Structure formats: C-alpha cells, structure tokens
Amino acid sequence: MTYMCFIESDILTVPHMEPLAAASDAAARQEAAQLLEQHRSGFAAHVFLEDRRICTVRAEAG
C-alpha cells in the first residue's frame, strides 16, 4: 500500500498530493516533513495510508 501526502499551502485552494516511497509510518512522517520543507508556501502536510490518517506535520515558524 502507498502512503499519500497532502500538502496545504497559502497559495493553493486544493492541497498538493504526492505518493510517498515510505514503507513505515515513521518513514512516511519523515518524508512528509522533507516535502513540506520544499514547499515554501506550505504550512501542513497530512499523511494517509488508505483512509487512515497517520500524522500531520506542521511547518516550523520563521
């Protein structure tokens, strides 16, 4: 099964969606945090595995 990451941003009305290569919840969280850092306008990344929310990562302030 594939983890999916939805990145919310200040400039898009619809979250950006990306599949993750992760094979575990911890790896998916780390990959989502890295993706969020790449999106300057992103403020949160939500990770799902099918219909189950794994985590939400928030951008660091500043």
Secondary structure, DSSP 8 states (H G I E B T S, - for coil): --EEEEEEESS-SS-EEEE---SSHHHHHHHHHHHHHH-TTEEEEEEEETTEEEEEEE----
